[in-house]
Amino acid sequence: MALLTPLFAFLYHLPQVYKWLLKPYYIASLFMSVAFLLVRKTPGICEHLSTQREDGNSCDFDWREVEILMFLSAIVMMKNRRAITIEQHLGNIILFSKVANVILFFRLDIRLGLLYLTLCIVFLMTCKPPLYMGPEYIKYFSDKTIDDELEKDNRVTWIVEFFANWSPECQSFASVYADLSLKYNCAGLKFGKVDIGRYSEVSKKYRVSTSPLSKQLPSLVLFQGGKEVMRRPQVDKKGRAVSWTFTEENIIREFNLNELYQKSKKLDKTKGEKFERPAESGFAPVPEEEEPEAETIAAMDTESKKDK
């Protein structure tokens, strides 16, 4: 059963995997991830490589290379235990495959190692992973608009993601956050994002570090009445984020989104009732005449009898 579950999960997400693999970034990354395998197994090239095998077969892995690849597999499995999206799974595999390729190429020939490392650096500087471009109900803030929007209406609750475009964790989380906005966005509960990699002043004001060592990217902050109520991940006294997994289930539970959504929907109804009648007639409603109270009617009857 332990083996069948990952297999079924892979088959379920297979169409999405194909969709991502067909993008140029991932095609180039996969070729770089299997570069050492191609060099070691390609006839006409592998014959000229050195090897530590006892049989002298330079077109097959030696025992040290097998150990490195097994160690790589173990690291990828450990990292992917916390991965929540297909992008994160692929990203971990590609990243550690490139690290293993660097080690294997340097071990084989320092010239091949330098060449491969140079290619990785050029690829990192020139190619960026594809950004999420799907549907979402998210408002993007700048350093000049975020404060005004958060304080505009005290009845509105905001969930704001502080992110940076260069962060792989933020890129992987984009689709999860977009799905949450589609499910829970309403007049009283809104979702926003601000790029603190671009607006450093926002990063300082809201105390979200952009340093990779702090592990604060992404950060989700809940605002009510323009004031911060809670955030995830939490930050300790040393300024480092407490470990927290950005799954949809964790966010719904920690931020109590279901209850917030039910309360926030009442704001929709209040607004609808408030503006329903003026919208229909175009004029303000005419106030109805108040009915006289019972005591007033009785007094009027007594006076009329006396007059008679």
C-alpha positions as CSV (number, residue, x, y, z in Angstrom):
1,M,0.0,0.0,0.0
2,A,2.9,2.4,0.8
3,L,4.1,1.9,-2.8
4,L,0.7,2.1,-4.5
5,T,-0.2,5.4,-2.9
6,P,2.6,7.5,-4.5
7,L,2.0,5.6,-7.8
8,F,-1.7,6.5,-7.8
9,A,-0.9,10.1,-6.9
10,F,1.6,10.3,-9.8
11,L,-0.9,8.9,-12.3
12,Y,-3.6,11.3,-11.0
13,H,-1.3,14.3,-11.6
14,L,0.2,13.0,-14.8
15,P,-1.7,15.4,-17.1
16,Q,-0.4,18.3,-15.0
17,V,3.1,16.9,-15.1
18,Y,3.1,16.8,-18.9
19,K,1.8,20.3,-19.0
20,W,4.7,21.5,-16.9
21,L,7.3,19.4,-18.6
22,L,6.5,20.8,-22.0
23,K,7.6,24.3,-20.9
24,P,11.1,25.4,-22.1
25,Y,12.4,26.0,-18.6
26,Y,11.7,22.4,-17.5
27,I,12.8,20.9,-20.8
28,A,16.2,22.5,-20.4
29,S,16.4,21.7,-16.7
30,L,15.7,18.0,-17.3
31,F,18.4,17.8,-19.9
32,M,20.9,19.3,-17.5
33,S,19.7,17.0,-14.7
34,V,20.6,13.9,-16.8
35,A,23.7,15.3,-18.4
36,F,26.1,13.0,-16.6
37,L,23.9,10.0,-17.4
38,L,24.0,10.9,-21.1
39,V,27.8,11.4,-21.1
40,R,28.4,8.2,-19.3
41,K,26.1,6.1,-21.4
42,T,26.5,7.6,-24.9
43,P,28.6,5.4,-27.2
44,G,31.5,7.3,-28.8
45,I,31.9,9.5,-25.7
46,C,31.9,7.1,-22.8
47,E,34.9,5.1,-24.2
48,H,37.1,8.1,-23.6
49,L,36.1,8.6,-20.0
50,S,38.1,7.4,-16.9
51,T,36.6,4.7,-14.6
52,Q,37.3,2.9,-11.4
53,R,35.5,-0.3,-12.3
54,E,37.5,-3.5,-12.1
55,D,36.4,-4.6,-15.5
56,G,37.4,-1.3,-17.1
57,N,34.0,-0.6,-18.6
58,S,33.9,3.2,-18.8
59,C,30.3,3.2,-20.2
60,D,28.8,2.1,-16.8
61,F,28.7,3.6,-13.3
62,D,31.4,2.7,-10.9
63,W,30.6,2.0,-7.2
64,R,31.3,5.6,-6.0
65,E,29.0,7.1,-8.6
66,V,26.3,4.7,-7.6
67,E,26.7,5.8,-3.9
68,I,26.4,9.4,-4.9
69,L,23.2,8.8,-6.9
70,M,21.7,6.7,-4.0
71,F,22.5,9.5,-1.6
72,L,20.9,12.0,-4.0
73,S,17.7,9.8,-4.1
74,A,17.5,9.8,-0.3
75,I,17.8,13.6,-0.1
76,V,15.1,14.1,-2.7
77,M,12.7,11.7,-1.0
78,M,13.2,13.6,2.3
79,K,12.7,17.0,0.7
80,N,9.7,15.9,-1.2
81,R,7.9,14.8,2.0
82,R,7.2,18.5,2.6
83,A,6.5,19.4,-1.0
84,I,2.8,20.4,-1.6
85,T,2.7,21.0,-5.3
86,I,4.0,19.4,-8.5
87,E,6.2,22.3,-9.1
88,Q,7.9,21.8,-5.7
89,H,8.4,18.1,-6.4
90,L,10.0,18.8,-9.8
91,G,12.0,21.7,-8.4
92,N,13.6,19.5,-5.7
93,I,14.4,16.7,-8.2
94,I,16.0,19.1,-10.7
95,L,17.9,21.1,-8.0
96,F,19.6,18.1,-6.3
97,S,20.1,16.4,-9.7
98,K,22.2,19.4,-10.8
99,V,24.2,19.3,-7.5
100,A,24.9,15.6,-8.0
101,N,25.9,16.3,-11.6
102,V,28.4,18.9,-10.5
103,I,30.0,16.5,-8.0
104,L,30.1,13.6,-10.6
105,F,31.6,15.8,-13.4
106,F,34.3,17.2,-11.1
107,R,35.1,13.7,-9.9
108,L,35.4,12.5,-13.5
109,D,37.3,15.5,-15.0
110,I,37.8,18.9,-13.5
111,R,37.4,20.5,-17.0
112,L,34.0,18.8,-17.4
113,G,33.1,20.0,-13.9
114,L,34.0,23.6,-14.6
115,L,32.1,23.5,-17.9
116,Y,29.0,22.1,-16.3
117,L,29.1,24.5,-13.4
118,T,29.4,27.4,-15.8
119,L,26.4,26.2,-17.7
120,C,24.4,26.0,-14.5
121,I,25.3,29.6,-13.5
122,V,24.4,30.9,-17.0
123,F,21.1,29.0,-16.9
124,L,20.3,30.3,-13.4
125,M,21.0,33.9,-14.5
126,T,19.1,33.8,-17.8
127,C,16.2,31.4,-17.3
128,K,13.5,31.9,-14.7
129,P,10.8,29.3,-13.8
130,P,7.4,30.0,-15.3
131,L,5.1,32.0,-13.1
132,Y,1.5,31.1,-12.2
133,M,-0.9,32.6,-14.7
134,G,-4.1,31.0,-13.7
135,P,-7.4,32.5,-12.4
136,E,-7.3,34.3,-9.0
137,Y,-9.2,36.9,-6.9
138,I,-6.1,38.6,-5.6
139,K,-5.3,42.3,-5.4
140,Y,-1.6,43.3,-5.9
141,F,-0.3,46.0,-3.6
142,S,2.5,48.5,-4.0
143,D,4.4,50.4,-1.3
144,K,1.9,53.3,-1.9
145,T,-1.3,51.4,-1.9
146,I,-1.0,48.7,0.8
147,D,-1.7,50.9,3.8
148,D,-4.7,52.7,2.3
149,E,-6.3,49.4,1.2
150,L,-5.9,47.7,4.6
151,E,-7.3,50.7,6.4
152,K,-10.0,51.6,3.9
153,D,-12.9,49.6,5.5
154,N,-12.6,48.3,9.0
155,R,-15.2,45.6,8.3
156,V,-13.0,43.9,5.7
157,T,-10.6,41.2,6.7
158,W,-7.4,40.9,4.5
159,I,-5.1,38.0,4.1
160,V,-1.9,39.3,2.5
161,E,1.0,37.3,1.1
162,F,4.4,38.8,1.3
163,F,6.5,37.3,-1.5
164,A,9.5,37.7,-3.8
165,N,9.5,36.6,-7.4
166,W,13.0,35.0,-7.1
167,S,11.9,32.7,-4.3
168,P,11.2,29.1,-5.4
169,E,8.9,28.6,-2.4
170,C,6.8,31.7,-3.3
171,Q,6.6,30.5,-6.9
172,S,5.4,27.0,-5.8
173,F,2.9,28.5,-3.4
174,A,1.3,30.8,-6.0
175,S,-1.2,28.2,-7.3
176,V,-2.3,27.2,-3.7
177,Y,-2.9,30.8,-2.7
178,A,-4.8,31.4,-6.0
179,D,-7.1,28.4,-5.3
180,L,-7.8,29.8,-1.8
181,S,-8.8,33.2,-3.2
182,L,-11.2,31.5,-5.6
183,K,-12.9,29.6,-2.8
184,Y,-13.0,32.2,0.0
185,N,-12.9,35.7,-1.6
186,C,-16.0,37.8,-0.8
187,A,-16.8,41.4,0.1
188,G,-15.7,41.0,3.8
189,L,-12.7,38.7,3.2
190,K,-10.2,39.6,0.6
191,F,-6.8,38.4,-0.6
192,G,-3.8,40.5,-1.4
193,K,-0.1,40.1,-2.4
194,V,2.9,42.4,-2.2
195,D,6.3,41.8,-3.7
196,I,8.7,42.7,-0.9
197,G,11.6,41.8,-3.2
198,R,10.7,44.9,-5.1
199,Y,9.3,47.1,-2.3
200,S,12.0,46.9,0.5
201,E,10.2,49.6,2.6
202,V,7.2,47.3,2.9
203,S,9.5,44.5,4.0
204,K,10.9,46.7,6.8
205,K,7.6,48.1,8.0
206,Y,5.8,44.7,8.3
207,R,9.0,42.9,9.5
208,V,9.2,40.3,6.8
209,S,12.8,39.4,6.0
210,T,13.8,38.7,2.4
211,S,16.9,36.9,3.4
212,P,16.9,33.2,2.3
213,L,18.4,32.2,5.6
214,S,15.4,33.6,7.6
215,K,13.0,31.3,5.7
216,Q,10.2,33.9,6.0
217,L,9.2,33.7,2.4
218,P,6.4,33.4,1.7
219,S,4.6,35.0,4.8
220,L,0.9,35.1,5.2
221,V,-0.5,37.9,7.5
222,L,-4.1,38.3,8.6
223,F,-5.3,41.9,9.0
224,Q,-8.5,43.0,10.6
225,G,-9.4,46.7,10.9
226,G,-6.0,47.5,9.3
227,K,-4.1,45.8,12.1
228,E,-2.1,42.6,12.1
229,V,-3.9,39.7,13.9
230,M,-1.7,36.7,13.1
231,R,0.9,35.5,10.7
232,R,2.5,32.3,9.4
233,P,5.2,31.4,9.7
234,Q,5.8,32.8,13.1
235,V,9.2,34.4,13.8
236,D,11.3,33.6,16.8
237,K,13.5,36.1,18.8
238,K,16.4,35.5,16.5
239,G,14.4,36.5,13.5
240,R,14.1,33.1,12.0
241,A,10.8,31.5,10.9
242,V,9.4,28.7,12.9
243,S,9.0,25.7,10.6
244,W,5.5,25.6,9.0
245,T,4.1,23.9,5.9
246,F,2.1,26.0,3.4
247,T,-0.5,23.4,2.5
248,E,-4.1,24.4,1.8
249,E,-5.4,22.4,4.8
250,N,-2.9,24.1,7.2
251,I,-3.9,27.5,6.0
252,I,-7.7,26.8,6.3
253,R,-7.2,25.4,9.8
254,E,-4.8,28.0,11.2
255,F,-6.5,31.1,9.8
256,N,-10.0,29.6,10.4
257,L,-11.1,30.4,6.9
258,N,-14.4,28.6,7.0
259,E,-15.6,30.6,9.9
260,L,-14.2,33.8,8.6
261,Y,-15.9,33.3,5.3
262,Q,-19.3,32.6,6.9
263,K,-19.0,35.9,8.9
264,S,-17.7,37.9,6.0
265,K,-20.6,36.8,3.7
266,K,-23.0,38.7,6.0
267,L,-21.3,41.9,4.8
268,D,-22.5,41.0,1.3
269,K,-26.1,40.6,2.5
270,T,-25.9,43.9,4.5
271,K,-24.7,45.8,1.5
272,G,-27.4,44.2,-0.7
273,E,-30.2,45.1,1.7
274,K,-28.9,48.6,2.2
275,F,-28.9,49.5,-1.5
276,E,-31.7,47.3,-2.8
277,R,-34.6,49.8,-2.7
278,P,-32.8,52.9,-3.9
279,A,-31.4,50.8,-6.8
280,E,-34.9,49.8,-7.9
281,S,-36.7,53.2,-7.8
282,G,-33.8,55.7,-8.2
283,F,-35.2,57.7,-5.2
284,A,-34.8,57.5,-1.5
285,P,-37.6,55.4,0.1
286,V,-40.5,57.4,1.5
287,P,-40.8,57.1,5.2
288,E,-44.0,55.4,6.4
289,E,-46.3,57.1,8.8
290,E,-46.2,55.8,12.3
291,E,-49.4,54.3,13.7
292,P,-50.6,56.1,16.9
293,E,-50.1,54.1,20.0
294,A,-53.0,52.6,21.9
295,E,-52.8,55.0,24.8
296,T,-53.1,58.0,22.5
297,I,-56.2,56.6,20.8
298,A,-57.9,56.0,24.2
299,A,-57.2,59.6,25.3
300,M,-58.7,61.0,22.1
301,D,-61.8,58.9,22.6
302,T,-62.3,60.2,26.2
303,E,-62.0,63.8,25.1
304,S,-64.5,63.4,22.3
305,K,-67.1,61.9,24.8
306,K,-66.7,64.9,27.2
307,D,-67.3,67.3,24.3
308,K,-70.5,65.6,23.6
